[in-house]
Amino acid sequence: MLTEEQITENRATLHELQIEHHDLDQVIAHLMLNPPPDDLLIRRLKKRKLLLKDRMTLLEHLLEPDVLA
């Protein structure tokens, strides 16, 4: 069971990750429309975005335990 402090910290972290995820999504979309000479940057940004999504999912599960549990 999480303490109120842990819940507050996790919510703040989740919010920061959501903002970064959204920002990366916008950057990736822009770069795909105006591609750089190679696509290494886009691949790195997409990988970072996936890592953020995984962390967000983990935090969401911590904050909202399974109803069936």
C-alpha positions in Angstrom: 0.0 0.0 0.0 1.3 3.4 -0.9 1.5 6.3 1.5 -0.1 9.6 0.7 3.3 11.1 0.1 4.2 8.3 -2.3 0.9 8.8 -4.1 1.5 12.5 -4.4 5.1 11.9 -5.7 3.9 9.3 -8.2 1.2 11.6 -9.5 3.7 14.4 -10.0 6.1 12.1 -11.7 3.3 10.7 -13.9 2.3 14.3 -14.9 5.9 15.2 -15.8 6.2 12.0 -17.9 2.9 12.7 -19.7 4.1 16.2 -20.6 7.5 14.9 -21.9 5.7 12.1 -23.8 3.4 14.7 -25.5 6.3 17.0 -26.3 8.2 14.1 -27.9 5.2 13.2 -29.9 5.1 16.7 -31.3 8.8 16.7 -32.1 8.6 13.3 -33.8 5.6 14.4 -35.9 7.5 17.6 -36.9 10.7 15.7 -37.8 8.7 13.2 -39.8 7.3 16.0 -41.9 10.7 17.7 -42.2 13.1 14.8 -41.9 16.7 15.4 -40.9 19.4 13.9 -43.2 19.2 10.5 -41.4 16.5 9.0 -39.2 18.7 8.2 -36.2 17.2 11.1 -34.2 13.7 10.0 -34.9 14.5 6.4 -33.8 16.0 7.6 -30.6 13.1 9.9 -29.8 10.6 7.1 -30.5 12.6 4.8 -28.2 12.5 7.4 -25.5 8.8 7.9 -26.0 8.2 4.1 -25.6 10.2 4.1 -22.4 8.2 7.0 -21.0 5.0 5.2 -21.9 6.1 2.1 -20.0 7.0 4.2 -16.9 3.6 6.0 -17.2 1.8 2.7 -17.3 3.6 1.4 -14.3 2.8 4.5 -12.3 -0.8 4.4 -13.4 -1.0 0.8 -12.1 0.5 1.8 -8.8 -1.9 4.7 -8.4 -5.0 2.7 -9.6 -4.7 -0.9 -8.3 -6.6 -3.5 -10.1 -10.3 -3.6 -9.2 -10.2 -7.4 -9.4 -7.2 -7.7 -7.0 
